[in-house]
Amino acid sequence: MLFRTLLSAGRRWSYTRKPDSTALGGLVLVLCCDPAAVPSLRERLQSCWEELITTPA
């Protein structure tokens, strides 16, 4: 649920423009974890991202 929420917020934040047409900066997250956990986290994030982009907004 956390990854889905963060990805959704990042997607929304990254594609928002102010009324004066000024683009807002993208959302940047830094995850700190054990290096051995990186492949598993990468897979989970990729899976959440694929769900997010295939689900209508």
Helices and strands as residue ranges (DSSP letters): H 2-14, G 35-37, H 38-54
